[in-house]
Amino acid sequence: MLPWLATAAAFAFLSSVGPPDRGLRPPDRLESFVDRLWGYGALIEVGEAQARIAEFEGWMQAELDRLPGAPTLDLPEETETRLHGRYGVLPEVYVDKSYGATFPRPIARPVRVSWSETWQRARVLQRRLDRLIAGAENWSRLPDARRLARAGELESEWVALSAAITDQAASVRYLGAWVPRLRRSRNDSDVSRAFALARDPSLPAAKRAALWEALREGLRPKRVMRRKFLPQVLKPGTYVIPVRTDVSDRRFLAETEGALEMHWNQSPWARSRGVSFRIRWIRVPANQGFREGRRTLDAHIASFKADAVAMTTGADAHFTRNHVLVLAPGRITPRTIAHEFGHLLGFEDCYFRTLGARGFLGTEILEWSNPVYPDDLMCDDSEGVARAPIW
């Protein structure tokens, strides 16, 4: 048994460290099969970690309730949610780190996300959780005065671990949504190979320039859907966006309006054109059938009329389908909200996801930045600004 494990570990190590074009070829059937096994393992590990941290939370709260003078356990807000795509639960809005991007800037390596790495991180979190629980049990046997003195330290450890488990749960939702989709569309690997070739410093400059030119039109941010409330050619003025929503949280609606104002209305493009957008909310009642599990997410999305765009909740990861933005639990920044509203305005993503091979480690998702338009909001929802070059 041990020699077999050592051989498998060696193959996994070699698969993870080289060759330099790792991930640029599409996965074969064996790698796709192995990836499903990693996925099952990651789902089990993350699910167990979530259940254990929730059980620990209840135990910790009970211990603090019995301790005279103990502080109330500082739980994350409900809107931060460690839940899984529950209807009616909003993401927590985080402030953007910076406004705009430096242009031009170096093209970054693709961001890589995989089931195997998620499993490995979940295993590390399980060991951290073991240490936290052992430390908490020792803490519970201390005299009240010493327990009170150390309560804050224990709480800080719990909050940090809880946030890390939340992040891995978000990775599980992301991988669960995108890996099957990318398996069905393998042609995107051609884009990733073209990116790699265009970046290759060993290529003659003329050939590299020709590759960029061939990629340019395909990488241009595109407005692919027309909206009745927006003309194809925008003249100076304010354009009202009718948005149906069953979100009743006024604070979140205000955050959404602020995201549109900051990242669209205050962008260099909008100010130079004298263009601005304003949301007109159209309130709709909550979908009780969807809330109670009697209707599917697809049916819920289809219930929003197409004469306006819409914003709702209940997804495992934020996405926009046709005219409906569906929000997920977890964290979101105003810039990401603005990026999703770009979809409601009719724009498509201009960054790319591809599925690459990792040998015995299965597959991985690669997110490629747009090498021609790296600072457009629809190409980069962490640093980009609204440039709308095709409007």
N, C-alpha and C positions, 0 to 999 in steps of 0.2 A: 504493500500500500504506500509506504513512504517513498520508494523510488518513483512510483507513478505520480505522486503529488509533486515531487521535486521536478520531474520532467514537465508537468503541466505548468508549474510556476516559472520554469525557465522559458517555455514557449510564450507565456503571458508577458514575461519581462521583455523578451525580444520583440514581441508584437507592439509593446508600448513605447519603446525607445528608438526605433529606427525601422526602415529607411526614412530619408527626409521627405519622401512623397507620401508618407503614411496618411491615409484618409482621403487621398485624391482619387483612388479607384473605387468603384461601387462595390459593396459587399457581395460575396457569393452566397450560395444557399447554406453552406455549413456555417459561415459567419452569422448569417441571419438567424439560423437555428440557435447557435450559441448565445446570440444576443437576447433571444427570448428567455433563455435560462437565467441570464444575468438580470433581466427585467423582473422575472418572478422573484428572484432573490432580493432585489432592491425593494419591491413592493412589500415583501414580508418583513424585511428589516426596518424600513421606515414606518410601516404600520405598527409594528411592535414598539418601536421607540415612541411613537405618538401615544399609544395606549399607556405605556409605562410613565411617560412624563405627565399625562393627565391624572393617573392614579397617584403619582407622587404629589401633584398639586393639591388633590383632595386631602391626602394625609398631612401635608404640611400645613394646610389651612386649619385642620382640626387640632394639630399640635399648638399652633399659635393661639387658637381660641382658648385653649386651656392654660396658656401662659399669661399670668397677670402682667399688664403693661406692655404686651407685645404689639408691634405695629401690624396693621392690616396688610395682608399679602398684596403686593402691588401687581395685580394681574394686567396683562395687555388688554387694551380696549377691544370690545367685541369686533370693531371694524377691522382690527389687525388680523383676526381669525386664524386659528390653526385648523379650521374646518375645511371640508372638501367641496367647493363649488356649490354651497347651499344657496338656494334662491332667497333673495332679500338681504344677503350679507354683502356689505360693500368692502372694497379694499381700503387700506389706510393710505392716505396721500402723504407723500414725503416731499420736502422742499428740494428743488433741483440744486445740484452742486454748483453749477455755473450757467451763464447764459451765453449761448452761441459757441462756435468752434473756431479754432485757428485754421485758416485756410491759405495756402495748401498745407497739408500735414502728411506725415508718413502713413502709408497704408498699413494697417495693423494686421497681424496674423489672425486667422479666424478664431472665434470663440468655440471651444469644443465642449460638448456635453454628452455623456454616455451613461448607459445603465450600469456598466461595470464600475465606473468611478463613483456613481451614486451609491452603489452597494458598498464599496469600500469606505466611503465617508460615513454611511449609516452605521457600519460596524464600529468605526472609531467613536461615533456618538454613543453607541450602546455601551462601550467600555467607559466612556466619561460618565454615563448615567449610572453604571455600576458603582463608580467611585462616589458620585453624588449621594446615592442612596445609602451606601455604607457610612459616609460621613454624617448624613442626617440621622441615621440610627444611633451613632455614637453621640451626636449632639443631643438627642432626646433623653439620654441617660445622665446628662450633666445637671448640676444644681440650677435652679431657676435663674439666679443672677448671671451665671456664665452662659446659659442658653439665651437669655435676653441680650447679652453683649454680642453674641455671635449670630443672632438671627438675621441681621442685615447682610452679613457676609454670605450666609447660606442662600438667602434670597437672590443675591446678585449672581451667584453661580447658577441657580435655577433659571433665572431670566435669560442669561447668556446661552445656556444649553437649549432652552425652549426655542429661542430665536434660530439657533443652528438647525434644530430639527424641523422647524417651519420652512427654512430654506430648502432642505432636502425634500420635503413634501412638495414644494413648488417645482423642484426638478422632476419629481415623479409625474406631476400633472403635465409638465411641459413635454417630457419624453413620451408619455402616453398619448398625447395629442399629435405629436409631430412625426415620431418614428414610423407609424403605419402609413401616414400620408406620403412620406418621402420614399418608403419602400415601393409604393405604387407608381411614383414618378421618378424613374432613374435617370432621365435625361439631364437633370441638373448637374450631374457629375461632369458633363462636358464644360459647363460654365466654370466649375472649380478648377479643372485642368487648364482652361484658358487663362484664368486668373494667375495660376502658378507660372505658366509660361510667360505671361506678360511681366511678371515680377522678376523673372530669372535674369540676374546680372550678367550671366555668361552669354546671353543672346546678343547678337549685333544690334546696335541702337535702331537701325532702319527696320529690322524685323520686329523688334519690340514695339516700335511706333505703329507699324502696320497692324499688329495684333490689337493694340489699344483702339485704333480707328475702327477695326471690325467689331469690337465690343461696344463702342460708344453708343450706338443707337439702341442696342438692346438693354443698356444700363441706364438710359435716360428715365428720370421719374415721369410716370405717365398718369394722366387722369383718364381712367378707363370706364367710369360710369357717369352718365349724365344725371343731374338732379333737376326736377321741375322748378325748384326755387332759385337755381343758379344758371345764368346764361353761359354759353361757351366762351364768350369774350367778356371779361369784367371791365366795366367802366368805373371811374371814381364814384364812390358812394358807400353806403352801409347796406349789407345784404343780410336779411333775416333768415335764420335757419330754424325751421319748425322741428322740434324734437319731442316725440312722444316718449313718456317715461313713466314707469311705476316706482321709481326711486322717490321716496318722500323725505329723505334726509336733506334739509335745507343747506346744511353746512357743506355737504358733498356737492350739491348742485352749484353752490357759490364757488367751490374749488374748480368745478368744471368750467364755469364762466370765466374765472380768472385764468385758467390754462389757455383758453381760446384767446383771451385778450393779450396775454404776455407773449405767447409763442406764434400767434398768427397776426393779430392786429398790430403788435409792436415790432414785427419783423422788418428788416430793411426792405424786403419786397413789397409788403403791404403799405408801408409809409411812403415809398417812392411812387406807388400807383394811386395813393389816396383811397385805398380799399380797406374796409373793415367788415367784420361779421358780428352778428348779435344773435343769441339764442332766444327763441320763443318756446318756452316749455308748454307742452300739452300733457296734462296729468291724465293718467289712465289708472283704473283700479288694479290691485294686485291680482295675479293669476292664481286663484286658490287651487285649481286642478294641478298646476305645476308644483305649487308649494307642497301639496299633499302627495305628490308622486303619481297622480293619475294621468298626467300629461307629460310628454317628453319635452326635452329642450327644443328639438326641431319644431314640434307643434307650437311651443310657446313663441319661438321666433316668428313663425308663420302667422301668428295672431296679430302682429303689428302691421297696419295698413301701409302700403307703399307710397302714399301721398305725402309722407313726411319721413324723416329718419327717426331712429329710436335708440334708446339706451335702457338696458335692463341688467339683471344680475343672474347668476346661476351657472356660469361656466367654470371649467376646471382651469382655464388659462384665458386671459383677455383675448378676444378676437372680434372681428367685424365680419358679418356675413350680409352681403348685399347692402341693405339700408339699416341694419340693426347692429349696434355695438353691445356686446355681452361682456360684463365685468366679472372678474373672479376674485376669490379671497387673496390675501397676501398684501404686497406692497405695490404702490404705483406712484409715479412722480407726475407733476403737472405736465412735463414735457411728453410723457408717454400718453397721457390723456389727449394732449394736442395731436400727437401722432395718430391716435385712433380716430380723432375727429377728422383728420385728413382723409381717412378712408370714407367717412360719412360724406365728405365733400366730393368724393369720387376718385381719390388718388389710390394707387396701389403701392405696396412696399417696393423699395428699390434697393434693399439689401437681399441677400440670398441665403437660403438654408440648403445644405446638401447632406447626404448620408454617405459617410466614408467607412472603409473597412479597417478593423483593428485586429485581425487574426483571431487568436483564441480569446481576446477580450471583446469579441462581437463587433459592434458597429459604434459609430459616434455621429452626432449631429455637428456640422460645422456651420457657423454663422459668418458669412463673408461681408465685410464692409464694402460699400460701393467705391471702386477705385477711381471712377471718373467724377462722381458727385458725392464725395465722402461727408460733406457737411450739410446735406439737405435733411430736413426734419423727417421726411418719409424714408430716408436711407439710414438714419441713425437717430433713434429716439432717446439717446442719452446725452448727445451734444449738439445735434443738428439744429438748424434754424429753418423757418419756412421760406423757401426761395421760389417755389412754384415756377420753375423755369419754362414750363410749356404753356402757362396760362397767357 
